[in-house]
Amino acid sequence: MRKLTLLVGIGIGYVLGTRAGTQRYEQLKAQAQRAWQNPTVQEKAAQAQDAVREAAPKVGEKAGEVAQAVAAKVRSDDESGGSHAASSQPGASSGA
């Protein structure tokens, strides 16, 4: 995602920085539209969308399991008098 953001930023800077900004912008826009309409790109986009739809329930289930485990650990630490709260506060030391 960072690479995509960087590329978009570079592209925007390039377009805004060129002397023939509007003309070049239209050329880049047309190229982007042609690329997006390419059947291979559309196929890959559909595959990615299907993969996300397939994985979403599994990811949600795993996230729920992890959240329950963390909540159980926090409750366990609270009941046993653990010091997780003190160690998570900024500036707290570990007895040094």
C-alpha distances in whole Angstrom, upper triangle without the diagonal:
4,5,5,6,9,10,11,12,14,15,16,18,20,21,22,24,26,30,29,26,27,29,25,23,25,25,21,21,24,22,18,21,22,19,18,22,22,23,21,18,19,20,17,16,19,18,15,16,19,17,16,19,21,19,19,22,22,19,21,24,23,21,25,27,25,25,29,29,28,30,33,33,33,36,37,37,38,41,42,42,38,37,33,33,35,33,30,31,30,33,35,36,37,40,40
4,5,5,6,9,10,10,12,14,15,16,18,20,21,22,24,28,28,25,27,28,25,23,25,25,21,22,24,22,20,22,24,21,21,24,24,26,24,21,22,24,20,19,22,22,18,20,23,21,19,23,24,22,22,26,25,22,24,27,25,24,27,29,26,27,31,31,29,32,35,34,33,37,38,37,39,42,42,42,39,37,33,33,34,32,29,30,29,32,33,35,36,39,39
4,5,5,6,9,10,10,12,14,15,16,18,20,21,22,26,26,24,25,26,23,21,24,23,19,20,22,20,17,20,22,19,19,22,22,24,22,19,21,22,19,18,21,21,18,20,23,21,20,24,25,23,24,27,27,24,26,29,28,26,30,31,29,30,34,34,32,35,38,37,37,40,41,41,42,45,46,45,42,40,37,37,38,35,32,34,32,35,37,38,39,42,42
4,5,5,6,8,10,10,12,14,15,16,18,20,21,25,24,22,23,24,20,19,21,20,16,17,19,17,14,17,19,16,15,19,19,21,19,16,18,20,17,15,19,19,16,18,21,20,19,22,24,22,22,26,26,24,26,29,28,26,30,31,30,30,34,34,33,35,38,38,38,41,42,42,43,46,47,47,43,42,38,38,39,37,34,35,34,37,39,40,41,45,44
4,5,5,6,9,10,10,12,14,15,16,18,20,24,24,21,22,23,20,18,21,21,17,17,20,19,16,19,21,18,18,22,22,24,23,19,21,23,20,18,22,22,19,20,23,22,21,24,26,24,24,27,28,25,26,30,28,27,30,32,30,30,34,34,33,35,38,37,37,40,42,41,42,45,46,45,42,40,37,37,38,36,32,33,32,35,37,38,40,43,43
4,5,5,6,8,10,10,12,14,15,16,18,22,22,20,22,23,20,18,21,20,17,18,21,19,17,20,22,19,19,23,23,26,24,21,23,25,22,21,24,24,21,23,26,25,24,27,29,27,27,31,31,28,29,33,31,29,33,35,32,33,37,37,35,37,40,39,39,42,44,43,44,47,48,47,44,42,38,38,39,37,34,34,33,35,37,39,40,43,43
4,5,5,6,9,10,10,12,14,15,16,20,20,18,19,20,17,15,18,17,13,15,17,15,13,17,18,16,16,20,20,23,21,18,20,23,20,19,22,23,20,22,25,24,23,27,29,27,27,31,31,29,31,34,33,31,35,36,34,35,39,39,38,40,43,42,42,45,47,46,47,50,51,50,47,45,42,41,43,40,37,38,36,39,41,42,44,47,46
4,5,5,6,9,10,11,12,14,16,19,19,16,17,18,15,13,16,16,12,13,16,14,12,15,17,15,15,19,20,23,21,18,20,22,20,18,22,23,20,21,25,24,23,26,28,27,27,31,31,29,30,34,33,31,34,36,35,35,39,39,38,40,43,42,42,45,47,46,47,50,51,50,47,46,42,41,43,41,37,38,37,39,41,43,44,48,47
4,5,5,6,8,10,11,12,14,18,18,15,17,19,16,14,17,17,14,15,18,17,15,18,21,19,19,23,24,26,25,22,24,26,24,22,26,27,24,25,28,28,26,29,31,30,29,33,34,31,32,35,34,33,36,38,36,36,40,40,38,40,43,43,42,45,47,46,47,50,51,50,47,45,41,41,42,40,36,37,35,37,40,42,43,47,46
4,5,5,6,9,10,10,12,16,17,14,16,18,14,13,17,16,13,15,18,16,15,18,20,18,19,23,23,26,25,22,24,27,24,23,27,28,25,26,30,29,28,31,33,32,32,36,36,33,35,38,37,35,39,40,38,39,42,43,41,43,46,45,45,48,50,49,50,53,54,53,50,47,44,43,44,42,39,39,37,40,42,44,45,48,48
4,5,5,6,9,10,11,14,14,12,13,14,11,10,13,12,9,11,14,13,12,15,17,15,16,20,21,24,23,20,22,25,23,21,25,26,24,25,29,29,27,30,33,32,32,36,36,33,35,38,38,36,39,41,40,40,44,44,43,45,48,47,47,50,52,51,52,55,56,55,52,50,46,46,47,45,42,42,40,43,45,47,48,52,51
4,5,5,6,8,10,13,14,10,12,14,11,9,13,13,10,11,15,15,13,16,19,18,18,21,23,26,25,22,24,27,25,23,27,28,26,26,30,30,29,31,34,33,32,36,37,34,35,39,38,36,40,42,40,40,44,44,43,44,48,47,46,50,52,51,51,55,56,55,52,50,46,45,46,44,41,41,39,42,45,46,48,51,51
4,6,5,6,9,12,13,10,13,15,12,11,15,15,13,14,18,17,16,19,22,21,21,25,26,29,28,25,27,30,28,26,30,31,29,30,33,33,32,34,37,36,35,39,40,37,38,41,40,39,42,44,42,42,46,46,44,46,49,48,48,51,53,51,52,56,56,55,52,50,47,46,46,44,41,41,39,41,44,46,48,51,50
4,6,5,6,10,11,9,12,13,9,9,13,13,11,13,16,15,15,18,20,19,20,23,24,28,27,24,27,29,28,26,30,31,29,30,34,34,33,35,38,37,37,40,41,38,40,43,42,41,44,46,44,44,48,48,47,49,52,51,50,54,56,54,55,59,59,58,55,53,50,49,50,47,44,45,43,45,47,49,51,54,53
4,5,6,9,8,6,8,9,7,6,10,10,9,10,13,13,13,16,18,18,19,22,23,27,27,24,26,29,27,26,29,31,29,30,34,34,33,35,38,37,37,41,41,39,40,44,43,41,44,47,45,45,49,49,48,50,53,52,52,55,57,56,57,60,61,60,57,55,51,50,51,49,46,46,44,47,49,51,53,56,55
4,6,8,9,6,9,11,9,8,12,13,12,13,17,17,17,19,21,21,22,25,27,30,30,27,29,32,30,29,32,34,31,32,36,36,34,37,40,39,38,42,43,40,41,45,44,42,45,48,46,45,49,50,48,50,53,52,52,55,57,56,56,60,61,59,56,54,51,50,50,49,45,45,43,45,48,50,52,55,55
4,7,9,7,11,12,10,11,14,15,14,16,19,19,19,22,23,23,25,27,28,32,32,29,31,34,32,31,34,36,34,35,38,38,37,40,42,41,41,44,45,42,44,47,46,44,47,50,48,47,51,52,50,52,55,54,53,57,58,57,58,61,62,61,58,55,52,51,52,50,47,46,44,46,49,51,53,56,55
4,5,5,9,10,8,9,12,13,12,15,17,17,18,21,22,22,24,26,27,31,31,28,30,34,32,31,35,36,34,35,39,39,38,41,43,42,42,46,47,44,45,49,48,46,50,52,50,50,54,54,52,54,58,57,56,59,61,60,61,64,65,64,61,59,55,54,55,53,50,50,48,50,52,54,56,59,58
4,5,9,9,9,11,13,14,14,17,19,19,20,23,24,25,26,28,30,33,34,31,33,36,35,34,37,39,37,38,42,42,41,44,46,46,45,49,50,48,49,52,52,50,53,55,53,53,57,58,56,58,61,60,60,63,65,63,64,68,68,67,64,62,58,57,58,56,53,53,51,53,56,57,59,62,61
4,6,6,6,8,10,11,12,14,15,16,18,20,21,22,24,26,27,31,31,29,31,34,33,32,35,37,36,37,40,41,40,42,45,45,44,48,49,47,48,52,51,50,53,55,53,53,57,58,56,58,61,61,60,63,65,64,65,68,69,68,65,63,59,59,59,57,54,54,52,54,57,59,61,64,63
4,6,5,6,9,10,10,12,14,15,16,18,20,21,22,24,26,29,30,27,29,32,31,30,33,35,33,34,37,38,37,39,42,42,41,45,46,44,45,48,48,46,49,52,50,50,54,54,53,54,58,57,57,60,62,61,61,65,66,65,62,60,56,55,56,54,51,51,49,51,54,56,58,61,60
4,5,5,6,9,10,10,12,14,15,16,18,20,21,22,24,28,29,26,28,31,31,29,32,34,33,33,37,38,37,38,41,41,41,45,46,44,45,48,48,46,49,52,50,50,54,55,53,55,58,58,57,60,63,62,62,66,67,66,63,61,57,56,58,56,52,53,51,53,56,58,60,63,62
4,5,5,6,9,10,11,13,14,15,17,19,20,21,23,27,28,25,27,30,30,29,32,34,33,33,37,38,37,39,42,42,42,45,47,45,46,49,49,48,51,53,52,52,56,57,55,57,60,60,59,62,64,64,65,68,69,68,65,63,60,59,60,58,55,55,53,56,58,60,62,65,65
4,5,5,6,8,10,11,12,14,15,16,18,20,21,25,25,23,25,28,28,27,30,32,31,31,35,35,35,37,40,40,40,43,44,42,44,47,47,45,48,51,49,50,53,54,53,55,58,57,57,60,62,61,62,65,66,66,63,61,57,56,57,55,52,53,51,53,56,57,59,62,62
4,5,5,6,9,10,10,12,14,15,16,18,20,24,24,22,23,26,26,24,27,30,28,29,32,33,32,34,37,37,37,40,42,39,41,44,44,43,45,48,47,47,50,51,50,52,55,55,54,57,59,58,59,62,64,63,60,58,54,54,55,53,50,50,48,51,53,55,57,60,60
4,5,5,6,9,10,10,12,14,15,16,18,22,23,21,22,25,25,24,27,29,28,29,32,33,32,34,37,38,37,41,42,40,42,45,45,44,47,49,48,48,52,53,52,53,56,56,56,59,61,61,61,64,66,65,62,60,57,56,58,56,52,53,51,54,56,58,60,63,63
4,5,5,6,9,10,11,12,14,15,17,20,21,19,21,24,24,23,26,28,28,28,32,33,32,34,37,37,37,41,42,40,42,45,45,44,47,49,48,49,52,53,52,54,57,57,57,60,62,61,62,65,66,66,63,61,57,57,58,56,53,54,52,55,57,59,60,64,63
4,5,5,6,9,10,10,12,14,15,19,19,17,19,22,22,20,24,26,25,25,29,30,29,31,34,34,34,38,39,37,38,42,42,41,44,46,45,45,49,49,48,50,53,53,53,56,58,57,58,62,62,62,59,57,54,53,55,53,49,50,49,51,53,55,56,60,59
4,5,5,6,9,10,10,12,14,18,19,16,17,21,21,19,22,24,23,24,27,28,28,29,32,33,32,36,37,36,37,40,40,39,42,45,44,44,47,48,47,49,52,52,52,55,57,57,57,61,62,61,58,57,53,53,54,52,49,50,48,51,53,55,57,60,60
4,5,5,6,9,10,11,12,16,17,15,16,20,20,19,22,24,24,24,27,29,29,30,33,34,34,37,39,37,39,42,42,41,44,46,46,46,49,51,50,52,55,55,55,57,59,59,60,63,64,64,61,60,56,56,57,55,52,53,52,55,57,58,60,63,63
4,5,5,6,9,10,11,14,15,13,15,18,18,17,20,22,22,23,26,27,27,29,31,32,32,36,37,36,37,41,41,40,43,45,44,45,48,49,48,50,53,53,53,56,58,58,59,62,63,63,60,58,55,54,56,54,51,52,51,53,55,57,58,62,61
4,5,5,6,9,10,13,14,11,13,16,16,15,18,20,19,20,23,24,24,26,28,29,29,33,34,32,34,37,37,36,39,41,41,41,45,46,45,47,50,50,50,53,54,54,55,58,59,59,56,55,51,51,53,51,47,48,47,50,52,54,55,59,58
4,5,5,6,9,12,13,11,12,15,16,14,17,19,19,19,22,24,24,25,28,29,29,32,34,33,34,37,38,37,40,42,42,42,45,46,46,48,51,51,51,54,56,56,57,59,61,61,58,57,53,53,55,53,49,50,50,53,54,56,57,61,61
4,5,5,6,10,11,10,11,14,15,15,17,19,20,20,23,24,25,26,29,30,30,34,35,34,36,39,39,39,41,44,43,44,47,48,48,50,52,53,53,56,58,58,59,62,63,63,60,59,55,55,57,55,52,53,52,55,57,58,59,63,63
4,5,5,9,9,7,9,12,12,12,15,17,17,18,20,22,22,24,26,27,28,31,32,31,33,36,36,36,39,41,40,41,44,45,45,47,50,50,50,53,55,55,56,59,60,60,57,56,52,52,54,52,49,50,49,52,54,55,56,60,60
4,5,8,9,6,7,10,11,9,12,14,14,15,18,19,19,21,23,24,25,28,30,29,30,33,34,33,36,38,38,39,42,43,43,44,47,47,48,50,52,52,54,56,58,58,55,54,50,50,52,50,47,48,48,51,52,54,55,59,59
4,6,9,7,7,10,12,11,12,15,16,16,18,20,21,22,24,26,27,30,31,31,32,35,36,36,38,40,40,41,44,45,45,47,50,50,51,53,55,55,57,59,60,61,58,57,53,53,56,54,50,52,51,54,56,58,58,62,62
4,5,5,6,9,10,11,12,14,15,17,18,20,21,23,24,26,27,30,31,31,33,35,36,36,39,41,40,42,44,45,46,48,50,50,51,54,55,56,57,60,61,61,58,58,54,54,56,54,51,53,52,55,56,58,58,62,62
4,5,5,6,9,10,10,12,14,15,16,18,20,21,22,24,26,28,29,29,31,34,34,35,38,39,40,41,43,45,45,47,49,50,51,53,55,55,57,59,60,61,58,57,54,54,56,54,51,53,53,56,57,59,59,63,63
4,5,5,6,9,10,10,12,14,15,16,18,20,21,22,24,27,28,28,30,32,33,33,36,37,37,39,42,42,43,45,47,48,49,51,52,53,55,57,58,59,56,55,52,52,54,52,49,51,51,54,55,56,56,60,60
4,5,5,6,9,10,10,12,14,15,17,18,20,21,22,26,26,26,28,31,31,31,34,36,35,37,40,40,41,43,45,45,46,49,50,51,52,55,56,56,53,53,49,49,51,49,46,48,48,51,52,53,54,57,57
4,5,5,6,9,10,10,12,14,15,16,18,20,21,24,25,25,27,29,30,30,33,35,35,36,39,40,40,42,44,45,46,48,50,50,52,54,55,56,53,53,49,49,52,50,47,49,48,52,53,54,55,58,59
4,5,5,6,9,10,11,12,14,15,16,18,20,23,24,24,26,28,29,29,32,34,34,35,38,39,40,41,44,44,45,48,49,50,51,54,55,56,53,53,49,49,52,50,47,49,49,52,53,54,54,58,58
4,5,5,6,9,10,10,12,14,15,16,18,21,22,21,24,26,26,27,30,31,31,33,36,36,37,39,41,41,43,45,46,47,49,51,52,53,50,49,46,46,49,46,44,46,46,49,50,51,51,55,55
4,5,5,6,9,10,11,12,14,15,16,20,21,20,22,25,25,25,28,30,30,31,34,35,35,37,39,40,41,43,45,45,47,49,50,51,48,48,44,45,47,45,42,44,44,47,48,49,50,53,54
4,5,5,6,9,10,10,12,14,15,18,19,20,21,24,25,25,27,29,30,31,33,35,35,37,39,40,41,43,45,46,47,49,51,51,49,49,45,45,48,46,43,45,46,49,49,51,51,55,56
4,5,5,6,9,10,10,12,14,17,17,18,20,22,23,24,26,28,28,30,32,33,34,36,38,38,40,42,43,44,46,48,49,50,47,47,43,44,47,45,42,44,45,48,48,50,49,53,54
4,5,5,6,9,10,11,12,15,16,15,18,20,20,21,24,25,25,27,29,30,31,33,35,36,37,39,40,41,43,45,46,47,44,44,40,41,43,41,38,41,41,44,45,46,46,50,50
4,5,5,6,9,10,11,14,15,15,16,19,20,20,23,25,25,26,29,30,30,32,34,35,36,38,40,41,42,44,46,47,44,44,40,41,43,41,38,41,41,44,45,47,47,51,51
4,5,5,6,9,10,12,14,14,16,18,19,20,22,24,25,26,28,29,31,32,34,35,36,38,40,41,42,44,46,47,44,44,41,42,44,43,40,42,43,46,46,48,48,52,52
4,5,5,6,8,11,11,12,14,16,17,18,20,21,22,24,26,27,28,30,32,33,34,36,37,38,40,42,43,44,42,42,38,39,42,40,37,40,40,44,44,45,45,48,49
4,5,5,6,9,10,10,12,14,15,15,18,19,20,21,24,25,26,27,29,30,31,33,35,36,37,39,41,42,39,39,36,36,39,37,34,37,37,41,41,43,42,46,47
4,6,5,8,10,10,11,14,15,16,17,19,21,22,24,25,26,28,30,31,32,34,35,37,38,40,41,43,40,41,37,37,41,39,36,38,39,43,43,45,45,48,49
4,6,7,8,9,11,12,14,15,17,18,20,21,23,24,26,27,29,30,32,33,35,36,38,39,41,42,40,40,37,38,41,39,36,39,40,44,43,45,44,48,49
4,6,5,6,9,10,11,12,14,15,16,18,20,21,22,24,26,27,28,30,31,33,34,36,37,39,36,37,33,34,37,35,33,36,37,40,40,41,41,44,45
4,5,5,6,9,10,10,12,14,15,16,18,20,21,22,24,26,27,28,30,31,33,34,36,37,35,35,32,32,35,34,31,34,35,38,38,40,40,43,45
4,5,5,6,9,10,11,12,14,15,17,18,20,21,23,24,26,27,28,30,31,33,35,36,34,35,31,32,36,34,32,34,36,39,39,41,40,44,45
4,5,5,6,9,10,11,12,14,15,17,18,20,21,23,24,26,27,29,30,32,33,35,32,33,30,31,34,33,30,33,35,38,37,39,38,42,43
4,5,5,6,9,10,10,12,14,15,16,18,20,21,22,24,25,27,28,30,31,33,30,31,27,28,31,30,27,30,31,35,34,36,35,39,40
4,5,5,6,9,10,10,12,14,15,16,18,20,21,22,24,26,27,28,30,31,29,30,26,27,31,29,27,29,31,34,34,36,35,39,41
4,5,5,6,9,10,11,12,14,15,17,19,20,21,23,24,26,27,29,30,28,29,26,27,31,30,27,30,32,35,35,36,35,39,41
4,5,5,6,9,10,11,12,14,15,16,18,20,21,22,24,26,27,28,26,27,24,25,28,27,25,28,30,33,32,33,32,36,38
4,5,5,6,9,10,11,12,14,15,16,18,20,21,22,24,26,27,25,25,22,23,26,25,22,25,27,30,29,31,30,34,36
4,5,5,6,9,10,10,12,14,15,16,18,20,21,22,24,26,24,25,22,23,26,25,23,26,28,31,30,32,31,35,37
4,5,5,6,9,10,11,12,14,15,16,18,20,21,22,24,22,24,21,22,26,24,23,26,28,31,30,31,30,33,36
4,5,5,6,9,10,10,12,14,15,16,18,20,21,22,20,21,18,19,23,21,19,23,25,28,26,28,27,30,32
4,5,5,6,9,10,11,12,14,15,16,18,20,21,19,20,17,17,21,20,18,21,23,27,25,27,26,30,32
4,5,5,6,9,10,10,12,14,15,16,18,20,18,20,17,18,22,21,20,23,25,28,27,28,27,30,33
4,5,5,6,9,10,10,12,14,15,16,18,16,18,15,17,20,19,18,22,24,27,25,26,25,28,30
4,5,5,6,9,10,10,12,14,15,16,14,15,12,14,17,16,15,18,21,23,22,23,22,25,28
4,5,5,6,8,10,10,12,14,15,14,15,13,13,17,17,16,18,22,24,22,24,23,26,29
4,5,5,6,9,10,10,12,14,13,15,13,15,18,18,17,20,24,26,24,25,24,26,29
4,5,5,6,9,10,10,12,10,12,10,12,15,15,15,18,21,23,21,22,20,23,26
4,5,5,6,9,10,10,9,10,8,9,13,13,12,15,19,21,18,20,19,22,25
4,5,5,6,9,10,10,12,11,12,15,16,16,18,22,24,21,23,21,24,27
4,5,5,6,9,8,11,11,13,15,16,16,19,23,24,21,22,20,23,26
4,5,5,6,5,7,7,9,12,12,13,16,19,21,18,18,17,19,22
4,6,5,6,8,8,9,12,13,14,16,19,21,18,19,18,20,23
4,6,7,11,12,13,15,16,17,19,23,24,21,22,21,22,26
4,6,9,11,13,14,15,17,19,23,23,20,20,18,20,23
4,7,9,10,11,13,15,16,20,21,17,18,16,17,21
4,6,8,9,10,12,14,17,18,15,15,13,15,18
4,5,5,6,9,11,14,14,11,12,10,12,16
4,6,5,6,9,12,14,11,12,11,14,17
4,6,5,7,10,12,10,12,12,15,18
4,5,5,9,9,6,9,9,11,14
4,6,8,9,6,7,7,10,13
4,6,9,7,10,11,14,16
4,6,6,9,11,14,16
4,6,9,12,14,15
4,6,10,12,12
4,7,9,10
4,6,7
4,6
4
